[in-house]
Amino acid sequence: MAIKKYLTERQQMFAKAIRKELRFYEAHKAEFLKKYRNKHVAIHDGKVIGVGDDSAELMDEVWAEYGYDLPILFHRVVEREPHYRVPHAILVKV
């Protein structure tokens, strides 16, 4: 990963942990859809530690209980993941 050289050891650890939580979510997505469709979930260490309708409120509740030092995946449970288009400039050497 090219960006890795710009991250501290702690940031790399968090990124690795979040990727692990995302893999857990993806592996259990069918179960999540049955139980939490259109809800926001907080996942840490392969466990759902919070569920809510509003992402900001969920984050506030989870961080109040667990603090900011844990790698926690906050994710909305939806059938199709949204795709975002980001406008960007194309640089041309003249």
C-alpha positions as semicolon CSV with decimal commas, in nm:
position;residue;x (nm);y (nm);z (nm)
1;M;0,000;0,000;0,000
2;A;0,167;0,322;-0,115
3;I;0,016;0,538;0,157
4;K;0,160;0,311;0,428
5;K;0,486;0,504;0,436
6;Y;0,295;0,813;0,548
7;L;0,116;0,645;0,840
8;T;0,247;0,605;1,192
9;E;0,270;0,257;1,342
10;R;-0,046;0,324;1,542
11;Q;-0,235;0,441;1,232
12;Q;-0,122;0,129;1,045
13;M;-0,247;-0,089;1,333
14;F;-0,586;0,087;1,325
15;A;-0,611;0,053;0,945
16;K;-0,533;-0,320;0,967
17;A;-0,791;-0,369;1,244
18;I;-1,060;-0,178;1,051
19;R;-0,992;-0,391;0,740
20;K;-1,037;-0,701;0,962
21;E;-1,372;-0,569;1,090
22;L;-1,483;-0,492;0,734
23;R;-1,396;-0,847;0,624
24;F;-1,603;-0,976;0,919
25;Y;-1,895;-0,757;0,811
26;E;-1,871;-0,873;0,450
27;A;-1,849;-1,241;0,552
28;H;-2,165;-1,206;0,764
29;K;-2,352;-0,955;0,549
30;A;-2,655;-1,180;0,496
31;E;-2,701;-1,209;0,873
32;F;-2,653;-0,834;0,916
33;L;-2,916;-0,763;0,650
34;K;-3,170;-0,987;0,825
35;K;-3,109;-0,832;1,164
36;Y;-2,994;-0,472;1,101
37;R;-3,112;-0,370;0,751
38;N;-3,085;0,011;0,704
39;K;-2,938;0,053;1,053
40;H;-2,593;0,177;1,145
41;V;-2,374;-0,071;1,331
42;A;-2,053;-0,041;1,528
43;I;-1,825;-0,344;1,509
44;H;-1,520;-0,417;1,723
45;D;-1,330;-0,742;1,756
46;G;-1,585;-0,929;1,544
47;K;-1,878;-0,823;1,762
48;V;-2,158;-0,571;1,717
49;I;-2,113;-0,324;2,002
50;G;-2,376;-0,072;1,894
51;V;-2,675;-0,027;1,663
52;G;-2,868;0,286;1,575
53;D;-3,069;0,479;1,318
54;D;-2,839;0,783;1,319
55;S;-2,466;0,742;1,256
56;A;-2,360;1,050;1,455
57;E;-2,564;0,948;1,758
58;L;-2,428;0,594;1,738
59;M;-2,071;0,721;1,725
60;D;-2,130;0,948;2,025
61;E;-2,282;0,661;2,227
62;V;-2,012;0,408;2,135
63;W;-1,723;0,648;2,192
64;A;-1,873;0,756;2,526
65;E;-1,880;0,393;2,637
66;Y;-1,558;0,258;2,479
67;G;-1,344;0,567;2,424
68;Y;-1,153;0,671;2,114
69;D;-0,862;0,429;2,142
70;L;-1,035;0,125;1,993
71;P;-1,049;0,052;1,621
72;I;-1,426;0,047;1,561
73;L;-1,592;0,005;1,224
74;F;-1,905;0,217;1,185
75;H;-2,107;0,097;0,888
76;R;-2,459;0,126;0,749
77;V;-2,615;-0,210;0,665
78;V;-2,754;-0,191;0,313
79;E;-2,806;-0,438;0,031
80;R;-2,595;-0,246;-0,221
81;E;-2,300;-0,044;-0,103
82;P;-2,303;0,314;-0,234
83;H;-2,048;0,412;-0,495
84;Y;-1,919;0,765;-0,495
85;R;-1,779;0,958;-0,786
86;V;-1,520;1,213;-0,691
87;P;-1,448;1,482;-0,947
88;H;-1,082;1,533;-1,007
89;A;-0,854;1,729;-1,230
90;I;-0,645;1,563;-1,497
91;L;-0,300;1,713;-1,510
92;V;-0,137;1,731;-1,848
93;K;0,228;1,811;-1,899
94;V;0,262;2,082;-2,159
